[in-house]
Amino acid sequence: MYFLHLKCVYVNSAPKGLTIVDKEQRLWRSGNWDFKFEDAKKLIGGSIYLHETKTEPAYFGGVVRDVEQVEDTESSRSLRVAFVFEASNNAKGIQWRGAAHGMAWSSGICEESPL
């Protein structure tokens, strides 16, 4: 199973790029992220964790249900992805794993190692 940690900072008291899709089904969309669409689709069924910083535990996240290719006209790379996920309380409080160097805005798409 795959997982992804993302730095999703707050702007004007709300997480940047995070919107509700379906309140009853607890579906949210987080975008626009700089991943190749084919790579991002690996996350369907996996977990996404949103963090204010890499040193703080996740404040939100859940199970990725879909990945959408989106056009971002405000970016140098216009084709990006948005992750549609089902929010889960189990995703809160998870520590960052994966790429953690100073400039990292994502953990990279990581695969859980089998036990």
C-alpha positions as CSV (number, residue, x, y, z in Angstrom):
1,M,0.0,0.0,0.0
2,Y,1.2,3.5,-0.8
3,F,1.2,6.6,1.3
4,L,2.1,10.3,0.9
5,H,2.8,13.1,3.3
6,L,2.3,16.7,2.1
7,K,3.1,20.1,3.5
8,C,-0.3,21.8,3.2
9,V,0.1,25.1,5.0
10,Y,-2.7,27.4,6.3
11,V,-3.5,30.6,4.4
12,N,-6.1,32.9,5.8
13,S,-7.1,30.4,8.5
14,A,-7.7,27.5,6.0
15,P,-5.5,24.8,4.5
16,K,-4.3,26.0,1.1
17,G,-6.0,24.1,-1.7
18,L,-8.2,21.9,0.5
19,T,-11.9,21.8,-0.3
20,I,-14.8,19.6,0.7
21,V,-16.3,17.5,-2.1
22,D,-19.0,15.6,-0.3
23,K,-19.8,16.3,3.3
24,E,-21.8,13.1,3.9
25,Q,-19.2,10.8,2.5
26,R,-16.4,12.9,4.2
27,L,-14.7,13.4,0.8
28,W,-12.1,16.2,0.4
29,R,-9.9,17.4,-2.4
30,S,-6.3,18.6,-1.9
31,G,-4.5,20.1,-4.9
32,N,-2.8,21.2,-7.0
33,W,0.3,19.1,-6.6
34,D,3.3,18.6,-8.8
35,F,3.2,14.8,-9.4
36,K,3.0,12.8,-12.6
37,F,-0.5,11.6,-13.1
38,E,0.4,8.0,-13.6
39,D,2.6,8.0,-10.4
40,A,-0.1,9.7,-8.4
41,K,-2.7,7.0,-9.3
42,K,-0.7,4.5,-7.3
43,L,-2.1,6.2,-4.2
44,I,-5.7,5.2,-4.9
45,G,-6.6,3.1,-1.8
46,G,-3.5,4.3,0.0
47,S,-3.1,7.1,2.6
48,I,-2.5,10.8,2.4
49,Y,-1.4,12.9,5.4
50,L,-1.4,16.7,5.5
51,H,1.0,18.6,7.7
52,E,1.7,22.2,8.5
53,T,5.4,21.4,8.8
54,K,7.4,18.2,8.5
55,T,8.2,18.3,12.2
56,E,4.6,18.4,13.3
57,P,2.2,15.5,13.1
58,A,-0.5,15.4,10.4
59,Y,-3.5,17.5,11.2
60,F,-5.7,15.9,8.5
61,G,-5.8,13.1,6.0
62,G,-7.4,9.9,5.0
63,V,-7.7,7.2,2.2
64,V,-7.2,8.4,-1.4
65,R,-10.3,7.5,-3.4
66,D,-9.4,9.3,-6.7
67,V,-6.7,11.3,-8.4
68,E,-7.6,14.1,-10.9
69,Q,-5.5,15.8,-13.4
70,V,-5.9,19.5,-13.2
71,E,-4.6,22.5,-15.1
72,D,-2.9,25.1,-13.0
73,T,-2.5,28.4,-14.9
74,E,-0.7,30.1,-12.0
75,S,2.2,27.6,-12.1
76,S,5.2,27.0,-14.3
77,R,4.1,23.4,-14.7
78,S,0.5,23.6,-15.8
79,L,-0.5,20.0,-15.4
80,R,-0.8,18.9,-11.8
81,V,-2.9,16.5,-9.7
82,A,-5.5,16.8,-7.0
83,F,-6.1,14.0,-4.5
84,V,-9.7,13.2,-3.5
85,F,-9.7,11.4,-0.2
86,E,-12.1,10.1,2.4
87,A,-11.2,11.9,5.7
88,S,-10.2,9.6,8.6
89,N,-9.5,10.4,12.2
90,N,-6.8,7.7,12.0
91,A,-4.8,10.0,9.8
92,K,-4.4,12.6,12.4
93,G,-1.3,12.7,14.6
94,I,0.9,10.6,12.1
95,Q,4.5,11.6,12.0
96,W,6.2,12.5,8.7
97,R,8.0,9.6,6.9
98,G,9.9,9.7,3.6
99,A,11.8,12.6,2.1
100,A,12.5,15.2,4.8
101,H,15.3,17.4,3.5
102,G,14.9,21.2,3.9
103,M,13.2,21.9,0.6
104,A,10.9,18.8,0.7
105,W,7.2,19.7,0.4
106,S,6.2,16.0,0.0
107,S,7.5,12.7,1.4
108,G,7.4,11.4,-2.2
109,I,5.0,8.6,-3.0
110,C,6.2,5.8,-0.6
111,E,5.3,2.2,-0.3
112,E,4.8,0.5,3.0
113,S,7.4,-2.2,3.5
114,P,6.0,-5.7,4.2
115,L,6.6,-7.1,7.7
